[in-house]
Amino acid sequence: MRDIVLALAVPLLICASGIYAACDTWWRRRHPAPDPHSHAGRHLAAERTVADAEAIVADRYAILAEAERSAARLGGQQ
C-alpha cells in the first residue's frame, strides 16, 4: 500500500506545482506590479515609507507614555 501512495504522490506533486505555476502566472499578468522607476511606483514607495515611519513613531510614543505613567505611579508611592 505504501508503494502505491508513494508512486501516486510524485505525479500528484508535479501536477499541483504545474497548476500553482499556471495560476500564479495568470494572476501576475492581470495584476502587474507598478514599475518602481515610474512616478506611480515612486509615489507608492514613498507612501509606504511614510506609513512605516508613522507606525514606528506612534509605537515609540506609546512606550514613552507608558514609561511616564509607571514613573509617576512609582514616584507617588514614595
Secondary structure, DSSP 8 states (H G I E B T S, - for coil): -HHHHHHHHHHHHHHHHHHHHHHHHHHHHHS----TTSHHHHHHHHHHHHHHHHHHHHHHHHHHHHHHHHHHHHHHH-
